[in-house]
């Protein structure tokens, strides 16, 4: 922290960002090894209601494996970040944080009904936060526990990691800065 001159220590917590996608895929791999699911399974099998939009026009569904390997054909973001892109660059991160605060699985599953696939599942690799978020919802259902608990029980604990999903004490959070050194 430049203001307080607090150095980084072993207890400093950094935003994990897209590394969470790898951990979520690892949790899916554990579910497959445990016999809870198969990579070839249609994702809709694990959702609480019908999602006819989660297949291509020819009937090709999204599989669990495609959620993990970036070939699902899903768009990148839910909720729609278009309004944020119109803001000045230095306000976009804060606006995104405000938009996502309180946006839970129920909101995500509601909004998932409105998405349209961008490509036939399995046909092209494309970054998708929606795919990773959907995979998180699915693995929570596979392990019959909230995602943070499943991650702690099946990945973090066995690997000797300290929890990464819980509340972070303010004193442990790393402070980020933009290109002008603003917090």
Secondary structure as UniProt FT lines:
FT   TURN            2..5
FT   TURN            10..11
FT   TURN            17..18
FT   HELIX           19..33
FT   TURN            34..35
FT   TURN            39..40
FT   HELIX           43..46
FT   TURN            52..53
FT   TURN            57..58
FT   HELIX           64..68
FT   TURN            69..70
FT   HELIX           82..85
FT   HELIX           89..100
FT   TURN            101..102
FT   HELIX           105..112
FT   TURN            113..114
FT   TURN            121..122
FT   HELIX           129..142
FT   TURN            143..144
FT   HELIX           147..151
FT   HELIX           152..156
FT   HELIX           157..159
FT   HELIX           170..172
FT   TURN            179..180
//
